[in-house]
């Protein structure tokens, strides 16, 4: 993964994947946003310069996400759309069929990134093999995984023909998966951080508030900046237009080394979703 510093704003701050594709470093997560709850946030995000939208079949919002992208006036090739194959659809043939359904719901001819949502035991390698077929056929511009641990990644490396470009995982200063981060950077696999605010549980933390005052930023903006400076892409979820705009206003300040370390030390193994280590 390499930084492609094409500018200092949400539209142009990008990272280069290991296959040469570029991904906007800041995106909008859409988990649990359905119907008009997802349509308007996606429209707002695109209006504020976001060019990276994350969805999944499990979220049951692909149709509205696709409609919001089409209605936005932003050209499709300018928007990086990620989706994921859900656990009950995993397996080789099942994944190919699930992908077709996602394309139809999104009303697009291709995806920019398609991920294995969870490392389902006994199915994840066949699922990834289907992603490789989609990649070779040009239906996806990059493929990867989500919620894979180092152990799962090693298993995948031994079997795959196309290296994963991304591992999308829960990551925040309060769940700083340093070993996984270092492993992925060594292998040139981009880490994308979801739930960076631990679903809002950490935004009253004194360290975040203190650093925010230093730069006239919110605790959420401090976390987004931490993620970016770690070399991650980050996809905070919000349905609030003001917060969507605020989360993008992080390119006019920089945390120094000591401040980054202060945030690193907030690690408390605070996980807000299933621990992927439970998948054998």
Secondary structure as GFF3:
##gff-version 3
##sequence-region A 1 280
A	DSSP	beta_strand	2	5	.	.	.	ID=ss1
A	DSSP	beta_strand	13	16	.	.	.	ID=ss2
A	DSSP	beta_strand	22	24	.	.	.	ID=ss3
A	DSSP	beta_strand	28	29	.	.	.	ID=ss4
A	DSSP	alpha_helix	36	47	.	.	.	ID=ss5
A	DSSP	beta_strand	52	54	.	.	.	ID=ss6
A	DSSP	three_ten_helix	57	59	.	.	.	ID=ss7
A	DSSP	alpha_helix	62	71	.	.	.	ID=ss8
A	DSSP	three_ten_helix	76	78	.	.	.	ID=ss9
A	DSSP	beta_strand	80	85	.	.	.	ID=ss10
A	DSSP	three_ten_helix	87	89	.	.	.	ID=ss11
A	DSSP	alpha_helix	92	106	.	.	.	ID=ss12
A	DSSP	beta_strand	113	116	.	.	.	ID=ss13
A	DSSP	alpha_helix	124	136	.	.	.	ID=ss14
A	DSSP	beta_strand	143	146	.	.	.	ID=ss15
A	DSSP	alpha_helix	150	159	.	.	.	ID=ss16
A	DSSP	beta_strand	166	170	.	.	.	ID=ss17
A	DSSP	alpha_helix	178	187	.	.	.	ID=ss18
A	DSSP	beta_strand	190	194	.	.	.	ID=ss19
A	DSSP	three_ten_helix	198	200	.	.	.	ID=ss20
A	DSSP	alpha_helix	206	215	.	.	.	ID=ss21
A	DSSP	alpha_helix	219	229	.	.	.	ID=ss22
A	DSSP	beta_strand	233	234	.	.	.	ID=ss23
A	DSSP	alpha_helix	241	247	.	.	.	ID=ss24
A	DSSP	alpha_helix	257	264	.	.	.	ID=ss25
A	DSSP	three_ten_helix	276	278	.	.	.	ID=ss26
###
